[in-house]
């Protein structure tokens, strides 16, 4: 049956997005459930980024949200570098490729669907314009990171970078330097209570990690959020 089939496939993306919960109790063949689920995702998400077109996705998102380039700067963390698993040109025989597709039948269809949407967005935006703006974004991002951090011996390992004197005065550099888990704290807290003044905020933070966020980091993140809210309100008023 369908449930037994799903127990033996990988489909990490589908699992993370809740396909099992969505399809539980629904009648019909597996393909029917996949079709219904992709239609559900299409309604839920206004924009889907593709990791293999990460920078291009960010540029499209920037324009959609009327952001600046600085709003989409990022640092690579936990990247596998030259690891064979991360290489697009890693050799893969046709038998292995077909087996991967067969085992990840839901993930493959989710990706193909949103890849088609991505290509339509690229066409509407203009392929040459996207190439130009992506190149400009990468140039500005590299310049920004060079100003923010000293890279020991040109290392690409973020844990070996040190924030510069200028970086310590630039909020965007400090924000990028904060550990991902702490940013997760901020997002989760804002979604749940809207600010850190809620009496249950510390309990929420503790549920994610035994050690609560430092007051200095908390204050800094809230200041950034406040400035962002003010800037957003100003833009909305102007429009």
C-alpha positions as CSV (number, residue, x, y, z in Angstrom):
1,X,0.0,0.0,0.0
2,X,1.0,3.7,-0.2
3,X,2.0,4.0,3.4
4,X,4.3,1.0,3.1
5,X,5.8,2.5,0.0
6,X,6.6,5.8,1.7
7,X,8.3,4.1,4.6
8,X,11.0,2.8,2.2
9,X,11.8,5.8,0.2
10,X,14.1,8.7,1.0
11,X,12.2,11.9,-0.1
12,X,13.8,14.1,2.5
13,X,12.3,17.3,1.1
14,X,8.8,15.8,1.1
15,X,9.2,14.6,4.6
16,X,10.4,18.0,5.8
17,X,7.5,19.7,4.1
18,X,4.9,17.4,5.7
19,X,3.9,15.2,2.8
20,X,3.2,12.2,5.1
21,X,0.9,14.2,7.3
22,X,-0.9,15.7,4.2
23,X,-1.5,12.3,2.6
24,X,-2.4,10.4,5.7
25,X,-6.0,9.3,5.5
26,X,-6.4,10.4,1.9
27,X,-7.6,7.8,-0.6
28,X,-6.2,7.2,-4.1
29,X,-2.9,6.2,-5.7
30,X,0.4,7.6,-4.7
31,X,0.6,9.8,-7.8
32,X,-2.8,11.3,-7.0
33,X,-1.5,12.3,-3.6
34,X,1.7,13.7,-5.0
35,X,-0.4,15.8,-7.5
36,X,-2.7,17.1,-4.7
37,X,0.3,17.9,-2.5
38,X,2.2,19.8,-5.1
39,X,-1.0,21.8,-5.8
40,X,-1.2,22.5,-2.0
41,X,2.5,23.7,-1.9
42,X,1.9,25.9,-4.9
43,X,-0.9,27.7,-3.0
44,X,1.2,27.9,0.3
45,X,4.4,29.4,-1.1
46,X,4.6,32.7,-3.0
47,X,8.2,32.1,-3.9
48,X,10.4,29.0,-3.9
49,X,14.2,29.2,-4.1
50,X,16.3,26.6,-5.7
51,X,19.6,25.7,-4.1
52,X,21.3,25.0,-7.4
53,X,20.4,28.6,-8.5
54,X,20.8,30.1,-5.0
55,X,22.2,33.5,-6.0
56,X,19.8,33.9,-8.9
57,X,16.9,33.0,-6.6
58,X,18.1,35.7,-4.1
59,X,18.2,38.3,-6.9
60,X,14.7,37.5,-8.0
61,X,13.5,37.6,-4.4
62,X,15.3,41.0,-3.9
63,X,13.4,42.5,-6.8
64,X,10.1,40.9,-5.7
65,X,10.5,42.4,-2.2
66,X,11.9,45.7,-3.3
67,X,15.1,45.1,-1.2
68,X,18.6,46.3,-1.7
69,X,21.6,44.0,-2.4
70,X,22.8,44.3,1.2
71,X,19.5,42.7,2.3
72,X,20.5,39.4,0.6
73,X,24.2,39.1,1.5
74,X,24.9,35.8,3.1
75,X,27.8,33.7,4.4
76,X,28.3,30.0,3.5
77,X,28.2,27.9,6.7
78,X,28.5,24.1,6.9
79,X,29.2,24.0,3.2
80,X,30.9,20.7,2.1
81,X,33.4,22.5,-0.1
82,X,35.3,20.3,-2.5
83,X,33.6,17.2,-1.0
84,X,32.6,14.9,-3.9
85,X,29.0,14.9,-2.7
86,X,28.6,18.6,-3.4
87,X,30.0,18.6,-6.9
88,X,27.6,18.9,-9.8
89,X,30.1,17.2,-12.0
90,X,30.5,14.2,-9.8
91,X,30.3,11.1,-12.0
92,X,26.9,9.3,-11.8
93,X,26.1,6.3,-13.9
94,X,22.6,6.0,-15.4
95,X,21.6,3.1,-13.2
96,X,22.4,5.0,-10.1
97,X,20.7,8.1,-11.3
98,X,17.5,6.2,-12.1
99,X,17.6,4.4,-8.8
100,X,17.9,7.8,-7.0
101,X,14.9,9.2,-8.9
102,X,12.9,6.1,-8.3
103,X,13.5,6.2,-4.5
104,X,12.9,9.9,-4.4
105,X,9.8,10.0,-6.5
106,X,8.0,12.7,-4.5
107,X,11.0,14.9,-4.2
108,X,11.8,14.7,-7.9
109,X,8.3,15.8,-8.8
110,X,8.3,18.6,-6.3
111,X,11.6,19.9,-7.7
112,X,10.6,19.6,-11.3
113,X,7.4,21.5,-10.7
114,X,9.0,24.4,-8.9
115,X,11.9,24.4,-11.3
116,X,9.5,25.0,-14.2
117,X,8.0,27.9,-12.2
118,X,11.5,29.2,-11.6
119,X,12.3,29.1,-15.3
120,X,9.1,31.1,-16.0
121,X,10.1,33.7,-13.5
122,X,13.5,34.0,-15.1
123,X,12.0,34.4,-18.5
124,X,9.6,37.1,-17.2
125,X,12.5,38.9,-15.4
126,X,14.9,38.6,-18.4
127,X,17.7,36.1,-18.6
128,X,20.3,38.7,-19.5
129,X,19.1,41.0,-16.8
130,X,19.3,38.2,-14.3
131,X,22.8,37.3,-15.3
132,X,23.9,40.9,-15.0
133,X,22.3,41.5,-11.6
134,X,23.6,38.2,-10.2
135,X,27.1,39.1,-11.3
136,X,26.8,42.5,-9.6
137,X,25.4,40.9,-6.5
138,X,28.3,38.4,-6.2
139,X,30.8,41.3,-6.7
140,X,29.2,43.4,-4.0
141,X,28.9,40.5,-1.6
142,X,32.5,39.6,-2.0
143,X,33.5,43.2,-1.4
144,X,31.3,43.4,1.6
145,X,32.6,40.2,3.2
146,X,36.2,41.3,2.6
147,X,35.5,44.5,4.6
148,X,33.7,42.5,7.3
149,X,36.1,39.7,7.9
150,X,39.8,38.7,7.9
151,X,40.2,35.3,6.3
152,X,43.2,33.5,7.6
153,X,45.3,32.5,4.6
154,X,42.3,33.1,2.4
155,X,40.4,30.3,4.1
156,X,36.8,29.6,3.0
157,X,36.0,28.0,6.4
158,X,33.8,30.6,8.2
159,X,34.9,29.4,11.7
160,X,38.4,30.6,10.8
161,X,37.3,34.1,9.9
162,X,37.7,37.1,12.3
163,X,35.5,40.1,12.2
164,X,37.3,43.3,11.3
165,X,37.4,46.6,13.3
166,X,35.0,48.0,10.7
167,X,32.9,45.0,10.8
168,X,32.3,45.5,14.5
169,X,30.7,48.8,13.7
170,X,28.6,47.6,10.9
171,X,25.3,46.0,12.0
172,X,25.0,43.8,8.8
173,X,28.5,42.3,9.5
174,X,27.5,41.5,13.1
175,X,24.2,40.0,12.1
176,X,25.9,37.7,9.6
177,X,28.4,36.7,12.3
178,X,25.7,35.5,14.7
179,X,25.3,31.8,14.9
180,X,22.3,30.4,12.9
181,X,20.7,28.9,15.9
182,X,20.4,32.3,17.6
183,X,18.7,33.7,14.5
184,X,16.4,30.8,14.6
185,X,15.6,31.8,18.2
186,X,14.8,35.3,17.1
187,X,12.5,34.2,14.2
188,X,10.7,31.6,16.4
189,X,10.2,34.1,19.2
190,X,8.9,36.9,16.9
191,X,6.5,34.4,15.3
192,X,5.2,33.2,18.7
193,X,5.1,36.4,20.7
194,X,6.1,39.3,18.5
195,X,8.8,40.5,20.9
196,X,11.1,39.4,23.8
197,X,9.0,41.2,26.4
198,X,6.5,38.4,26.7
199,X,6.9,36.5,30.0
200,X,7.1,33.2,28.3
201,X,9.8,34.2,25.8
202,X,12.6,32.8,27.9
203,X,10.8,29.5,28.2
204,X,10.4,29.4,24.4
205,X,14.1,30.0,23.9
206,X,15.0,27.4,26.4
207,X,12.9,24.8,24.5
208,X,15.3,25.2,21.6
209,X,18.5,25.2,23.6
210,X,19.3,24.8,27.3
211,X,21.4,28.0,27.4
212,X,19.3,31.1,26.7
213,X,20.5,33.8,24.3
214,X,22.9,36.4,25.7
215,X,21.2,39.7,26.6
216,X,23.7,41.6,24.4
217,X,22.8,39.5,21.3
218,X,19.1,39.7,22.1
219,X,19.3,43.5,22.4
220,X,21.2,43.8,19.2
221,X,18.7,41.6,17.2
222,X,15.7,43.4,18.6
223,X,17.3,46.8,17.6
224,X,17.8,45.5,14.1
225,X,14.2,44.2,14.0
226,X,12.9,47.6,15.2
227,X,14.9,49.4,12.6
228,X,13.6,47.1,9.9
229,X,10.0,47.5,11.0
230,X,10.5,51.3,10.9
231,X,12.0,51.2,7.4
232,X,9.3,48.9,6.1
233,X,6.5,51.2,7.5
234,X,8.2,54.2,5.8
235,X,8.3,52.3,2.5
236,X,4.6,51.3,2.8
237,X,3.6,54.9,3.6
238,X,5.5,56.2,0.6
239,X,3.7,53.7,-1.6
